[in-house]
Amino acid sequence: EVQMEPIMFDALKDPRKGRQRCKNQGREMLPSAHLPIRATMDYVKSKPIAKANTMIHWDEAQGHLKKMRYHDGRLLVDEPGLYSVYAKTCFRYYDLGPETEPGGAPEHAIATPQAVDVSNAQLIQYISHEKHTSLPSKSVVLMKTGSTMHWNNSQYNMYCAQQGRGVMLQQGDGLFVNVSNAWMLDPEPEGTYFGAIKIGN
């Protein structure tokens, strides 16, 4: 006896669904990373040299890494190709002076023992590409964004810088983020993060 029903059922299946499943499986296997800021880092130490740039370190345990690695502030590439690289950094400042009422300061505000002049604060973000395929290894700035903020010392202030672009990366290459005035970095993972995803060969 010939059973036609399963054959007809297979023939009537939408072939697009199978292709979509293949696409989704392929997308799930793409190298990718998304890392929030490591809030335990003491960036306040950079305050005396506020004009210097500081490399941000990221929380590998709370982030996402697939076919990529993280070491000492750097995302490391295992699979060559075209990657979409992005970063967002938020800066906050609030002078917690003696006149501040209990509970009046915003959550995660920057506590300072004395007022700091932030009336001309340069808040710049750099994303750099470290080429380990060339000897000696060297780094180049891929992106730069930011602004000079004329903040009021007696008020709560916040500024965010965000940028992204595509870049060809080779196995062993590294990516990292530097900022000015790192002591004002927002420790919230929703405000400061860094990532990359492979989008092509």
Biotite code that builds the C-alpha atoms (Angstrom):
import biotite.structure as struc

atoms = struc.array([
    struc.Atom([0.000, 0.000, 0.000], chain_id="A", res_id=1, res_name="GLU", atom_name="CA", element="C"),
    struc.Atom([1.348, 3.387, -0.978], chain_id="A", res_id=2, res_name="VAL", atom_name="CA", element="C"),
    struc.Atom([0.952, 6.053, 1.684], chain_id="A", res_id=3, res_name="GLN", atom_name="CA", element="C"),
    struc.Atom([0.518, 9.358, -0.114], chain_id="A", res_id=4, res_name="MET", atom_name="CA", element="C"),
    struc.Atom([-0.262, 11.636, 2.811], chain_id="A", res_id=5, res_name="GLU", atom_name="CA", element="C"),
    struc.Atom([3.282, 12.085, 4.190], chain_id="A", res_id=6, res_name="PRO", atom_name="CA", element="C"),
    struc.Atom([4.646, 12.603, 0.678], chain_id="A", res_id=7, res_name="ILE", atom_name="CA", element="C"),
    struc.Atom([2.002, 15.194, -0.118], chain_id="A", res_id=8, res_name="MET", atom_name="CA", element="C"),
    struc.Atom([2.615, 16.851, 3.241], chain_id="A", res_id=9, res_name="PHE", atom_name="CA", element="C"),
    struc.Atom([6.329, 17.183, 2.514], chain_id="A", res_id=10, res_name="ASP", atom_name="CA", element="C"),
    struc.Atom([5.627, 18.513, -0.955], chain_id="A", res_id=11, res_name="ALA", atom_name="CA", element="C"),
    struc.Atom([3.319, 21.165, 0.431], chain_id="A", res_id=12, res_name="LEU", atom_name="CA", element="C"),
    struc.Atom([5.818, 22.416, 2.998], chain_id="A", res_id=13, res_name="LYS", atom_name="CA", element="C"),
    struc.Atom([6.857, 26.008, 2.497], chain_id="A", res_id=14, res_name="ASP", atom_name="CA", element="C"),
    struc.Atom([10.495, 25.838, 1.273], chain_id="A", res_id=15, res_name="PRO", atom_name="CA", element="C"),
    struc.Atom([11.062, 29.362, 2.596], chain_id="A", res_id=16, res_name="ARG", atom_name="CA", element="C"),
    struc.Atom([10.704, 28.103, 6.173], chain_id="A", res_id=17, res_name="LYS", atom_name="CA", element="C"),
    struc.Atom([13.606, 25.725, 5.701], chain_id="A", res_id=18, res_name="GLY", atom_name="CA", element="C"),
    struc.Atom([15.749, 28.458, 4.225], chain_id="A", res_id=19, res_name="ARG", atom_name="CA", element="C"),
    struc.Atom([14.806, 30.757, 7.104], chain_id="A", res_id=20, res_name="GLN", atom_name="CA", element="C"),
    struc.Atom([15.857, 28.109, 9.638], chain_id="A", res_id=21, res_name="ARG", atom_name="CA", element="C"),
    struc.Atom([19.215, 27.791, 7.884], chain_id="A", res_id=22, res_name="CYS", atom_name="CA", element="C"),
    struc.Atom([19.649, 31.567, 7.968], chain_id="A", res_id=23, res_name="LYS", atom_name="CA", element="C"),
    struc.Atom([18.823, 31.713, 11.663], chain_id="A", res_id=24, res_name="ASN", atom_name="CA", element="C"),
    struc.Atom([21.226, 28.872, 12.452], chain_id="A", res_id=25, res_name="GLN", atom_name="CA", element="C"),
    struc.Atom([23.965, 30.614, 10.486], chain_id="A", res_id=26, res_name="GLY", atom_name="CA", element="C"),
    struc.Atom([23.302, 33.894, 12.274], chain_id="A", res_id=27, res_name="ARG", atom_name="CA", element="C"),
    struc.Atom([23.513, 32.172, 15.660], chain_id="A", res_id=28, res_name="GLU", atom_name="CA", element="C"),
    struc.Atom([26.987, 30.872, 14.787], chain_id="A", res_id=29, res_name="MET", atom_name="CA", element="C"),
    struc.Atom([28.416, 34.264, 13.823], chain_id="A", res_id=30, res_name="LEU", atom_name="CA", element="C"),
    struc.Atom([31.263, 35.574, 15.996], chain_id="A", res_id=31, res_name="PRO", atom_name="CA", element="C"),
    struc.Atom([29.929, 38.301, 18.280], chain_id="A", res_id=32, res_name="SER", atom_name="CA", element="C"),
    struc.Atom([30.599, 40.080, 21.551], chain_id="A", res_id=33, res_name="ALA", atom_name="CA", element="C"),
    struc.Atom([28.807, 42.532, 23.822], chain_id="A", res_id=34, res_name="HIS", atom_name="CA", element="C"),
    struc.Atom([30.494, 43.634, 27.051], chain_id="A", res_id=35, res_name="LEU", atom_name="CA", element="C"),
    struc.Atom([29.281, 46.095, 29.721], chain_id="A", res_id=36, res_name="PRO", atom_name="CA", element="C"),
    struc.Atom([31.700, 48.265, 31.668], chain_id="A", res_id=37, res_name="ILE", atom_name="CA", element="C"),
    struc.Atom([33.459, 46.694, 34.643], chain_id="A", res_id=38, res_name="ARG", atom_name="CA", element="C"),
    struc.Atom([31.976, 48.837, 37.389], chain_id="A", res_id=39, res_name="ALA", atom_name="CA", element="C"),
    struc.Atom([34.557, 47.771, 39.969], chain_id="A", res_id=40, res_name="THR", atom_name="CA", element="C"),
    struc.Atom([37.421, 49.515, 38.133], chain_id="A", res_id=41, res_name="MET", atom_name="CA", element="C"),
    struc.Atom([38.696, 52.577, 39.999], chain_id="A", res_id=42, res_name="ASP", atom_name="CA", element="C"),
    struc.Atom([38.671, 55.100, 37.171], chain_id="A", res_id=43, res_name="TYR", atom_name="CA", element="C"),
    struc.Atom([38.770, 57.920, 39.709], chain_id="A", res_id=44, res_name="VAL", atom_name="CA", element="C"),
    struc.Atom([42.549, 57.423, 39.794], chain_id="A", res_id=45, res_name="LYS", atom_name="CA", element="C"),
    struc.Atom([42.704, 59.044, 36.354], chain_id="A", res_id=46, res_name="SER", atom_name="CA", element="C"),
    struc.Atom([41.253, 62.275, 37.776], chain_id="A", res_id=47, res_name="LYS", atom_name="CA", element="C"),
    struc.Atom([44.580, 64.068, 38.458], chain_id="A", res_id=48, res_name="PRO", atom_name="CA", element="C"),
    struc.Atom([45.529, 63.549, 34.789], chain_id="A", res_id=49, res_name="ILE", atom_name="CA", element="C"),
    struc.Atom([42.086, 64.144, 33.345], chain_id="A", res_id=50, res_name="ALA", atom_name="CA", element="C"),
    struc.Atom([43.497, 65.145, 29.952], chain_id="A", res_id=51, res_name="LYS", atom_name="CA", element="C"),
    struc.Atom([45.064, 61.699, 29.458], chain_id="A", res_id=52, res_name="ALA", atom_name="CA", element="C"),
    struc.Atom([43.134, 58.945, 27.693], chain_id="A", res_id=53, res_name="ASN", atom_name="CA", element="C"),
    struc.Atom([42.276, 55.797, 29.639], chain_id="A", res_id=54, res_name="THR", atom_name="CA", element="C"),
    struc.Atom([41.473, 52.341, 28.271], chain_id="A", res_id=55, res_name="MET", atom_name="CA", element="C"),
    struc.Atom([38.126, 51.038, 29.509], chain_id="A", res_id=56, res_name="ILE", atom_name="CA", element="C"),
    struc.Atom([37.996, 47.535, 30.982], chain_id="A", res_id=57, res_name="HIS", atom_name="CA", element="C"),
    struc.Atom([34.894, 45.426, 30.490], chain_id="A", res_id=58, res_name="TRP", atom_name="CA", element="C"),
    struc.Atom([32.929, 42.862, 32.482], chain_id="A", res_id=59, res_name="ASP", atom_name="CA", element="C"),
    struc.Atom([33.461, 39.561, 30.704], chain_id="A", res_id=60, res_name="GLU", atom_name="CA", element="C"),
    struc.Atom([31.389, 37.638, 33.266], chain_id="A", res_id=61, res_name="ALA", atom_name="CA", element="C"),
    struc.Atom([28.283, 39.785, 32.657], chain_id="A", res_id=62, res_name="GLN", atom_name="CA", element="C"),
    struc.Atom([28.758, 40.072, 28.897], chain_id="A", res_id=63, res_name="GLY", atom_name="CA", element="C"),
    struc.Atom([28.424, 37.902, 25.821], chain_id="A", res_id=64, res_name="HIS", atom_name="CA", element="C"),
    struc.Atom([31.284, 36.310, 23.857], chain_id="A", res_id=65, res_name="LEU", atom_name="CA", element="C"),
    struc.Atom([30.867, 33.905, 20.947], chain_id="A", res_id=66, res_name="LYS", atom_name="CA", element="C"),
    struc.Atom([33.882, 32.926, 18.838], chain_id="A", res_id=67, res_name="LYS", atom_name="CA", element="C"),
    struc.Atom([35.679, 35.986, 20.183], chain_id="A", res_id=68, res_name="MET", atom_name="CA", element="C"),
    struc.Atom([37.914, 36.456, 23.231], chain_id="A", res_id=69, res_name="ARG", atom_name="CA", element="C"),
    struc.Atom([38.530, 39.182, 25.781], chain_id="A", res_id=70, res_name="TYR", atom_name="CA", element="C"),
    struc.Atom([41.814, 40.102, 27.461], chain_id="A", res_id=71, res_name="HIS", atom_name="CA", element="C"),
    struc.Atom([42.959, 43.188, 29.346], chain_id="A", res_id=72, res_name="ASP", atom_name="CA", element="C"),
    struc.Atom([40.442, 45.632, 27.878], chain_id="A", res_id=73, res_name="GLY", atom_name="CA", element="C"),
    struc.Atom([40.630, 44.202, 24.352], chain_id="A", res_id=74, res_name="ARG", atom_name="CA", element="C"),
    struc.Atom([38.237, 42.200, 22.200], chain_id="A", res_id=75, res_name="LEU", atom_name="CA", element="C"),
    struc.Atom([40.303, 39.627, 20.289], chain_id="A", res_id=76, res_name="LEU", atom_name="CA", element="C"),
    struc.Atom([39.311, 38.241, 16.892], chain_id="A", res_id=77, res_name="VAL", atom_name="CA", element="C"),
    struc.Atom([39.469, 34.498, 16.198], chain_id="A", res_id=78, res_name="ASP", atom_name="CA", element="C"),
    struc.Atom([37.729, 34.456, 12.823], chain_id="A", res_id=79, res_name="GLU", atom_name="CA", element="C"),
    struc.Atom([38.690, 36.945, 10.065], chain_id="A", res_id=80, res_name="PRO", atom_name="CA", element="C"),
    struc.Atom([36.044, 38.919, 8.215], chain_id="A", res_id=81, res_name="GLY", atom_name="CA", element="C"),
    struc.Atom([33.998, 42.103, 8.113], chain_id="A", res_id=82, res_name="LEU", atom_name="CA", element="C"),
    struc.Atom([32.781, 43.156, 11.559], chain_id="A", res_id=83, res_name="TYR", atom_name="CA", element="C"),
    struc.Atom([30.360, 45.788, 12.783], chain_id="A", res_id=84, res_name="SER", atom_name="CA", element="C"),
    struc.Atom([32.062, 47.414, 15.781], chain_id="A", res_id=85, res_name="VAL", atom_name="CA", element="C"),
    struc.Atom([30.251, 49.703, 18.231], chain_id="A", res_id=86, res_name="TYR", atom_name="CA", element="C"),
    struc.Atom([30.667, 51.370, 21.604], chain_id="A", res_id=87, res_name="ALA", atom_name="CA", element="C"),
    struc.Atom([28.692, 53.655, 23.879], chain_id="A", res_id=88, res_name="LYS", atom_name="CA", element="C"),
    struc.Atom([30.139, 55.540, 26.830], chain_id="A", res_id=89, res_name="THR", atom_name="CA", element="C"),
    struc.Atom([28.193, 57.738, 29.228], chain_id="A", res_id=90, res_name="CYS", atom_name="CA", element="C"),
    struc.Atom([29.747, 60.324, 31.538], chain_id="A", res_id=91, res_name="PHE", atom_name="CA", element="C"),
    struc.Atom([28.148, 61.654, 34.735], chain_id="A", res_id=92, res_name="ARG", atom_name="CA", element="C"),
    struc.Atom([29.068, 64.295, 37.259], chain_id="A", res_id=93, res_name="TYR", atom_name="CA", element="C"),
    struc.Atom([27.364, 65.630, 40.367], chain_id="A", res_id=94, res_name="TYR", atom_name="CA", element="C"),
    struc.Atom([29.100, 67.549, 43.127], chain_id="A", res_id=95, res_name="ASP", atom_name="CA", element="C"),
    struc.Atom([28.063, 65.995, 46.431], chain_id="A", res_id=96, res_name="LEU", atom_name="CA", element="C"),
    struc.Atom([28.822, 69.059, 48.489], chain_id="A", res_id=97, res_name="GLY", atom_name="CA", element="C"),
    struc.Atom([27.984, 69.639, 52.166], chain_id="A", res_id=98, res_name="PRO", atom_name="CA", element="C"),
    struc.Atom([24.682, 71.279, 51.239], chain_id="A", res_id=99, res_name="GLU", atom_name="CA", element="C"),
    struc.Atom([23.377, 68.221, 49.401], chain_id="A", res_id=100, res_name="THR", atom_name="CA", element="C"),
    struc.Atom([20.263, 66.867, 51.093], chain_id="A", res_id=101, res_name="GLU", atom_name="CA", element="C"),
    struc.Atom([20.207, 63.164, 52.045], chain_id="A", res_id=102, res_name="PRO", atom_name="CA", element="C"),
    struc.Atom([18.756, 61.198, 49.166], chain_id="A", res_id=103, res_name="GLY", atom_name="CA", element="C"),
    struc.Atom([18.981, 64.218, 46.883], chain_id="A", res_id=104, res_name="GLY", atom_name="CA", element="C"),
    struc.Atom([21.819, 62.957, 44.711], chain_id="A", res_id=105, res_name="ALA", atom_name="CA", element="C"),
    struc.Atom([21.046, 60.801, 41.673], chain_id="A", res_id=106, res_name="PRO", atom_name="CA", element="C"),
    struc.Atom([21.870, 57.122, 41.841], chain_id="A", res_id=107, res_name="GLU", atom_name="CA", element="C"),
    struc.Atom([25.496, 56.349, 40.886], chain_id="A", res_id=108, res_name="HIS", atom_name="CA", element="C"),
    struc.Atom([26.441, 60.031, 40.895], chain_id="A", res_id=109, res_name="ALA", atom_name="CA", element="C"),
    struc.Atom([30.152, 60.784, 41.050], chain_id="A", res_id=110, res_name="ILE", atom_name="CA", element="C"),
    struc.Atom([31.005, 61.647, 44.643], chain_id="A", res_id=111, res_name="ALA", atom_name="CA", element="C"),
    struc.Atom([33.882, 64.111, 44.952], chain_id="A", res_id=112, res_name="THR", atom_name="CA", element="C"),
    struc.Atom([35.469, 65.376, 48.177], chain_id="A", res_id=113, res_name="PRO", atom_name="CA", element="C"),
    struc.Atom([35.674, 68.869, 46.736], chain_id="A", res_id=114, res_name="GLN", atom_name="CA", element="C"),
    struc.Atom([34.224, 70.713, 43.774], chain_id="A", res_id=115, res_name="ALA", atom_name="CA", element="C"),
    struc.Atom([35.865, 70.058, 40.405], chain_id="A", res_id=116, res_name="VAL", atom_name="CA", element="C"),
    struc.Atom([35.709, 72.499, 37.523], chain_id="A", res_id=117, res_name="ASP", atom_name="CA", element="C"),
    struc.Atom([33.670, 70.774, 34.803], chain_id="A", res_id=118, res_name="VAL", atom_name="CA", element="C"),
    struc.Atom([32.679, 73.966, 33.007], chain_id="A", res_id=119, res_name="SER", atom_name="CA", element="C"),
    struc.Atom([34.914, 73.001, 30.066], chain_id="A", res_id=120, res_name="ASN", atom_name="CA", element="C"),
    struc.Atom([34.985, 69.179, 30.153], chain_id="A", res_id=121, res_name="ALA", atom_name="CA", element="C"),
    struc.Atom([36.267, 67.373, 27.053], chain_id="A", res_id=122, res_name="GLN", atom_name="CA", element="C"),
    struc.Atom([34.492, 64.008, 26.858], chain_id="A", res_id=123, res_name="LEU", atom_name="CA", element="C"),
    struc.Atom([35.961, 62.035, 23.967], chain_id="A", res_id=124, res_name="ILE", atom_name="CA", element="C"),
    struc.Atom([35.606, 58.373, 22.984], chain_id="A", res_id=125, res_name="GLN", atom_name="CA", element="C"),
    struc.Atom([38.094, 56.527, 20.749], chain_id="A", res_id=126, res_name="TYR", atom_name="CA", element="C"),
    struc.Atom([37.700, 53.042, 19.268], chain_id="A", res_id=127, res_name="ILE", atom_name="CA", element="C"),
    struc.Atom([41.030, 51.591, 18.151], chain_id="A", res_id=128, res_name="SER", atom_name="CA", element="C"),
    struc.Atom([42.118, 48.588, 16.078], chain_id="A", res_id=129, res_name="HIS", atom_name="CA", element="C"),
    struc.Atom([45.269, 46.773, 17.150], chain_id="A", res_id=130, res_name="GLU", atom_name="CA", element="C"),
    struc.Atom([46.817, 44.890, 14.233], chain_id="A", res_id=131, res_name="LYS", atom_name="CA", element="C"),
    struc.Atom([48.633, 41.808, 15.475], chain_id="A", res_id=132, res_name="HIS", atom_name="CA", element="C"),
    struc.Atom([49.104, 40.568, 11.912], chain_id="A", res_id=133, res_name="THR", atom_name="CA", element="C"),
    struc.Atom([51.864, 43.130, 11.381], chain_id="A", res_id=134, res_name="SER", atom_name="CA", element="C"),
    struc.Atom([55.189, 43.155, 13.211], chain_id="A", res_id=135, res_name="LEU", atom_name="CA", element="C"),
    struc.Atom([55.626, 45.029, 15.381], chain_id="A", res_id=136, res_name="PRO", atom_name="CA", element="C"),
    struc.Atom([51.953, 45.246, 16.323], chain_id="A", res_id=137, res_name="SER", atom_name="CA", element="C"),
    struc.Atom([50.437, 48.696, 16.023], chain_id="A", res_id=138, res_name="LYS", atom_name="CA", element="C"),
    struc.Atom([47.092, 50.324, 16.725], chain_id="A", res_id=139, res_name="SER", atom_name="CA", element="C"),
    struc.Atom([45.107, 52.804, 14.664], chain_id="A", res_id=140, res_name="VAL", atom_name="CA", element="C"),
    struc.Atom([42.099, 54.875, 15.697], chain_id="A", res_id=141, res_name="VAL", atom_name="CA", element="C"),
    struc.Atom([39.016, 53.667, 13.839], chain_id="A", res_id=142, res_name="LEU", atom_name="CA", element="C"),
    struc.Atom([36.529, 56.158, 15.246], chain_id="A", res_id=143, res_name="MET", atom_name="CA", element="C"),
    struc.Atom([36.453, 59.245, 17.409], chain_id="A", res_id=144, res_name="LYS", atom_name="CA", element="C"),
    struc.Atom([33.500, 61.154, 18.806], chain_id="A", res_id=145, res_name="THR", atom_name="CA", element="C"),
    struc.Atom([32.687, 63.421, 21.708], chain_id="A", res_id=146, res_name="GLY", atom_name="CA", element="C"),
    struc.Atom([32.128, 66.989, 22.743], chain_id="A", res_id=147, res_name="SER", atom_name="CA", element="C"),
    struc.Atom([33.292, 69.761, 25.032], chain_id="A", res_id=148, res_name="THR", atom_name="CA", element="C"),
    struc.Atom([30.626, 70.117, 27.697], chain_id="A", res_id=149, res_name="MET", atom_name="CA", element="C"),
    struc.Atom([30.022, 73.371, 29.569], chain_id="A", res_id=150, res_name="HIS", atom_name="CA", element="C"),
    struc.Atom([28.558, 71.858, 32.700], chain_id="A", res_id=151, res_name="TRP", atom_name="CA", element="C"),
    struc.Atom([27.353, 73.508, 35.874], chain_id="A", res_id=152, res_name="ASN", atom_name="CA", element="C"),
    struc.Atom([29.211, 72.224, 38.923], chain_id="A", res_id=153, res_name="ASN", atom_name="CA", element="C"),
    struc.Atom([26.148, 72.513, 41.140], chain_id="A", res_id=154, res_name="SER", atom_name="CA", element="C"),
    struc.Atom([23.865, 70.413, 38.939], chain_id="A", res_id=155, res_name="GLN", atom_name="CA", element="C"),
    struc.Atom([23.593, 66.794, 37.839], chain_id="A", res_id=156, res_name="TYR", atom_name="CA", element="C"),
    struc.Atom([25.213, 66.394, 34.421], chain_id="A", res_id=157, res_name="ASN", atom_name="CA", element="C"),
    struc.Atom([25.249, 63.561, 31.894], chain_id="A", res_id=158, res_name="MET", atom_name="CA", element="C"),
    struc.Atom([26.556, 63.071, 28.355], chain_id="A", res_id=159, res_name="TYR", atom_name="CA", element="C"),
    struc.Atom([26.730, 59.943, 26.164], chain_id="A", res_id=160, res_name="CYS", atom_name="CA", element="C"),
    struc.Atom([28.927, 59.257, 23.134], chain_id="A", res_id=161, res_name="ALA", atom_name="CA", element="C"),
    struc.Atom([28.028, 56.458, 20.725], chain_id="A", res_id=162, res_name="GLN", atom_name="CA", element="C"),
    struc.Atom([29.550, 55.346, 17.422], chain_id="A", res_id=163, res_name="GLN", atom_name="CA", element="C"),
    struc.Atom([29.976, 52.308, 15.166], chain_id="A", res_id=164, res_name="GLY", atom_name="CA", element="C"),
    struc.Atom([31.228, 51.214, 11.752], chain_id="A", res_id=165, res_name="ARG", atom_name="CA", element="C"),
    struc.Atom([32.254, 48.204, 9.694], chain_id="A", res_id=166, res_name="GLY", atom_name="CA", element="C"),
    struc.Atom([35.898, 47.134, 9.627], chain_id="A", res_id=167, res_name="VAL", atom_name="CA", element="C"),
    struc.Atom([37.859, 44.230, 8.139], chain_id="A", res_id=168, res_name="MET", atom_name="CA", element="C"),
    struc.Atom([39.605, 42.254, 10.875], chain_id="A", res_id=169, res_name="LEU", atom_name="CA", element="C"),
    struc.Atom([42.142, 39.437, 10.800], chain_id="A", res_id=170, res_name="GLN", atom_name="CA", element="C"),
    struc.Atom([42.713, 36.595, 13.242], chain_id="A", res_id=171, res_name="GLN", atom_name="CA", element="C"),
    struc.Atom([44.524, 37.880, 16.314], chain_id="A", res_id=172, res_name="GLY", atom_name="CA", element="C"),
    struc.Atom([43.504, 41.520, 15.851], chain_id="A", res_id=173, res_name="ASP", atom_name="CA", element="C"),
    struc.Atom([42.316, 43.442, 18.883], chain_id="A", res_id=174, res_name="GLY", atom_name="CA", element="C"),
    struc.Atom([39.776, 46.203, 19.496], chain_id="A", res_id=175, res_name="LEU", atom_name="CA", element="C"),
    struc.Atom([39.676, 48.554, 22.468], chain_id="A", res_id=176, res_name="PHE", atom_name="CA", element="C"),
    struc.Atom([38.067, 51.789, 23.688], chain_id="A", res_id=177, res_name="VAL", atom_name="CA", element="C"),
    struc.Atom([39.827, 54.798, 25.223], chain_id="A", res_id=178, res_name="ASN", atom_name="CA", element="C"),
    struc.Atom([38.154, 57.829, 26.764], chain_id="A", res_id=179, res_name="VAL", atom_name="CA", element="C"),
    struc.Atom([39.172, 61.131, 28.252], chain_id="A", res_id=180, res_name="SER", atom_name="CA", element="C"),
    struc.Atom([38.093, 61.973, 31.812], chain_id="A", res_id=181, res_name="ASN", atom_name="CA", element="C"),
    struc.Atom([37.493, 58.315, 32.635], chain_id="A", res_id=182, res_name="ALA", atom_name="CA", element="C"),
    struc.Atom([36.757, 59.225, 36.270], chain_id="A", res_id=183, res_name="TRP", atom_name="CA", element="C"),
    struc.Atom([33.341, 60.475, 35.123], chain_id="A", res_id=184, res_name="MET", atom_name="CA", element="C"),
    struc.Atom([32.334, 57.208, 33.404], chain_id="A", res_id=185, res_name="LEU", atom_name="CA", element="C"),
    struc.Atom([28.822, 55.952, 34.097], chain_id="A", res_id=186, res_name="ASP", atom_name="CA", element="C"),
    struc.Atom([29.118, 52.532, 35.833], chain_id="A", res_id=187, res_name="PRO", atom_name="CA", element="C"),
    struc.Atom([25.708, 51.363, 34.607], chain_id="A", res_id=188, res_name="GLU", atom_name="CA", element="C"),
    struc.Atom([25.922, 48.528, 32.001], chain_id="A", res_id=189, res_name="PRO", atom_name="CA", element="C"),
    struc.Atom([23.048, 50.070, 30.035], chain_id="A", res_id=190, res_name="GLU", atom_name="CA", element="C"),
    struc.Atom([25.032, 53.275, 29.586], chain_id="A", res_id=191, res_name="GLY", atom_name="CA", element="C"),
    struc.Atom([28.561, 52.105, 28.836], chain_id="A", res_id=192, res_name="THR", atom_name="CA", element="C"),
    struc.Atom([29.239, 49.048, 26.674], chain_id="A", res_id=193, res_name="TYR", atom_name="CA", element="C"),
    struc.Atom([31.341, 47.735, 23.771], chain_id="A", res_id=194, res_name="PHE", atom_name="CA", element="C"),
    struc.Atom([30.768, 45.063, 21.147], chain_id="A", res_id=195, res_name="GLY", atom_name="CA", element="C"),
    struc.Atom([31.248, 43.619, 17.687], chain_id="A", res_id=196, res_name="ALA", atom_name="CA", element="C"),
    struc.Atom([29.536, 41.146, 15.359], chain_id="A", res_id=197, res_name="ILE", atom_name="CA", element="C"),
    struc.Atom([30.743, 39.548, 12.154], chain_id="A", res_id=198, res_name="LYS", atom_name="CA", element="C"),
    struc.Atom([28.591, 40.614, 9.198], chain_id="A", res_id=199, res_name="ILE", atom_name="CA", element="C"),
    struc.Atom([30.513, 39.199, 6.250], chain_id="A", res_id=200, res_name="GLY", atom_name="CA", element="C"),
    struc.Atom([33.682, 37.714, 4.823], chain_id="A", res_id=201, res_name="ASN", atom_name="CA", element="C"),
])
